Amino acid sequence: MSTLRSPSSTGTGRGPGKAGIGAAANTAPYMPLGGAPWLRRAKRAADILMAGSFFLFFGWAYLLIWLGVLYTSGGPAIYMQPRYGKGGRVFKFYKFRSMVADADAVLARHLRQNEAARREWAVYQKLEHDPRITRFGAFLRKYSIDEFPQFWNVLKGDMSMVGPRPCMFAQKELYGDYWDHYCAVRPGITGLWQISGRNEISYRRRAAMDAEYVAHLSLWRDFVILLKTFGVVTGARGSR
């Protein structure tokens, strides 16, 4: 897989940047960031078709999971969090709740008390043994079932089927000079990160993957990523 030359090495980046994000290469973007107008329209049409089909054929499964969350850990069943979307716009990001109600406080306390966990979080923004996750939530996350509500984000136009993973507020600085690439497209349910190791990959490498994806958009590549996602999810590879 080709990678982008870091903008900080060429003097064209607008942000302060982060040294060492991604691998340098001589591959340059061959289209405007975000794709040509016809590509953006085709990508949006495919998003609507796939997300609409999900609710048409699997709405019953969505309802069962909703009830399962309520039964095992109470309400609410849907977790909402503000995330950065296309153009840096903030939107409400939906997931089935897989964590305890006071997840933020539990994480802060765990990181204060565990140095190894702090180092792991600093690199991956994930924890292998996350004290916030419920038993049913661990099952949902293992097979990415907790992501199902994001099909509604896709229908609303907040997200795409394929793209960079929605960025939390605290993660923005980790994109450094690649922030313009992130903002050029809708964030996705799946992407290069998910099929390349997921939580086994550092966040800095993930940012470089997102930039490389955005600079080389194609419908065929989206199709390949979607196919590979099925294999990763069914095998629960890299899940955390």
TARA-V128711 format. One record per residue. D_FIRST is the distance of its C-alpha to the first C-alpha in Angstrom with 1 decimal. Layout:
BEGIN
d_first=<D_FIRST/D_FIRST>
END
This chain:
BEGIN
d_first=<0.0/3.8/6.5/10.1/13.1/15.4/18.3/20.7/19.9/20.9/23.9/23.0/22.5/25.5/25.4/26.3/22.8/21.8/21.1/18.0/16.0/12.3/11.0/12.3/10.7/12.5/10.4/13.2/13.9/15.4/17.7/19.8/18.4/19.2/19.0/21.9/25.1/24.8/21.4/22.7/25.8/24.0/21.7/24.9/26.8/24.3/24.5/28.3/28.5/26.3/28.0/31.4/31.0/30.2/33.5/35.3/34.5/33.8/36.1/38.4/35.7/35.1/38.8/39.1/36.4/38.2/41.5/39.9/38.8/42.3/44.0/42.1/41.9/43.8/42.8/40.9/38.4/35.9/34.4/33.8/32.1/31.5/27.8/26.3/25.2/24.4/26.0/26.8/29.4/30.5/30.8/32.1/29.4/30.7/30.2/32.7/34.3/33.1/34.7/38.3/40.1/40.2/36.5/36.1/39.3/38.3/34.9/36.6/39.3/36.9/34.8/38.1/39.4/36.3/34.6/31.9/31.0/31.0/28.4/26.2/26.6/25.8/22.3/21.3/23.8/24.5/27.1/27.0/30.8/31.4/35.2/34.9/33.7/36.4/36.7/36.0/33.3/31.5/31.5/30.3/27.3/26.4/25.7/24.8/28.1/28.9/26.4/28.5/30.5/27.4/27.9/30.9/28.9/26.9/30.2/31.5/28.7/27.6/24.3/21.9/20.6/16.9/16.1/16.2/18.6/22.1/22.9/26.2/28.5/28.2/24.4/24.4/24.7/21.6/19.5/21.3/20.2/17.6/20.5/20.8/17.4/18.5/21.8/20.6/20.0/21.7/20.4/19.4/20.6/17.2/13.6/10.2/12.3/14.6/12.4/10.6/14.0/16.0/18.8/17.5/15.2/17.0/17.7/16.5/12.9/13.4/14.6/11.6/9.4/12.3/12.4/9.0/9.9/13.3/12.6/10.9/13.3/14.3/16.6/14.9/11.7/14.3/16.1/13.3/12.8/16.6/16.9/14.7/16.7/19.8/18.9/18.0/21.2/23.5/22.5/22.8/19.8/19.2/22.1/24.5>
END
